[in-house]
């Protein structure tokens, strides 16, 4: 599910509830795929339209030891090359 909300740090999030996977496109041009994300946290994000994307990413991805970064790329640099 594509999730877009007003955020200074995040452009959008794409979630995969069944696989527990989240793709995050940050405002600075970096794009990351995270795996082993809590399915409960993903469902909570999808069901609560007023939830802050930055808060959700910090709480459920960045500050969570079980989540793994599958890969990341700087899209701005990749497109400029």
C-alpha positions as CSV (number, residue, x, y, z in Angstrom):
1,X,0.0,0.0,0.0
2,X,1.3,3.4,-0.9
3,X,1.2,5.9,2.0
4,X,1.7,9.6,1.4
5,X,1.2,12.3,4.0
6,X,2.7,15.7,4.8
7,X,6.2,15.1,6.2
8,X,9.4,17.1,6.1
9,X,11.6,14.0,6.2
10,X,9.6,11.3,4.2
11,X,8.1,11.6,0.7
12,X,6.3,8.3,0.9
13,X,6.2,4.7,2.3
14,X,5.2,1.6,0.4
15,X,4.1,-1.3,2.7
16,X,3.8,-5.0,2.2
17,X,1.8,-6.4,5.1
18,X,2.1,-10.0,4.1
19,X,5.9,-10.0,3.8
20,X,6.6,-7.5,6.6
21,X,8.5,-5.3,4.2
22,X,8.5,-1.5,4.0
23,X,10.1,0.8,1.3
24,X,10.8,4.3,2.5
25,X,11.6,7.3,0.2
26,X,13.2,10.0,2.3
27,X,13.0,13.7,1.2
28,X,16.8,13.9,0.8
29,X,16.6,11.4,-2.1
30,X,17.6,8.2,-0.2
31,X,15.4,5.2,-0.7
32,X,15.6,2.1,1.6
33,X,13.9,-1.3,1.9
34,X,13.4,-2.7,5.3
35,X,12.5,-6.3,6.1
36,X,11.2,-8.1,9.2
37,X,9.0,-5.1,10.1
38,X,6.2,-5.8,12.6
39,X,3.1,-6.6,10.7
40,X,1.1,-5.1,13.6
41,X,3.0,-1.8,13.2
42,X,2.4,-1.8,9.4
43,X,-1.3,-2.4,9.9
44,X,-1.4,0.3,12.5
45,X,0.2,2.8,10.0
46,X,-2.2,1.8,7.3
47,X,-5.3,2.2,9.5
48,X,-4.4,5.5,11.2
49,X,-4.3,8.3,8.6
50,X,-3.2,10.9,11.2
51,X,-0.1,9.1,12.3
52,X,3.2,10.9,11.6
53,X,5.3,9.1,9.0
54,X,8.6,10.3,10.7
55,X,7.5,9.2,14.1
56,X,6.4,5.8,12.7
57,X,9.7,5.2,10.9
58,X,11.8,6.2,13.9
59,X,9.8,4.1,16.4
60,X,9.2,1.0,14.3
61,X,12.2,0.8,11.9
62,X,15.2,3.0,12.9
63,X,15.0,2.2,16.7
64,X,14.0,-1.4,16.3
65,X,16.8,-4.1,16.5
66,X,14.8,-6.8,14.7
67,X,14.3,-4.8,11.5
68,X,17.0,-5.3,8.8
69,X,17.9,-2.9,6.0
70,X,17.7,-4.9,2.8
71,X,19.3,-2.2,0.7
72,X,19.4,1.5,0.2
73,X,20.2,3.9,-2.7
74,X,20.5,7.6,-3.2
75,X,18.1,8.2,-6.0
76,X,19.2,11.8,-6.6
77,X,22.8,10.7,-7.2
78,X,21.7,7.7,-9.3
79,X,19.5,9.7,-11.6
80,X,22.2,12.4,-12.0
81,X,24.8,9.9,-13.2
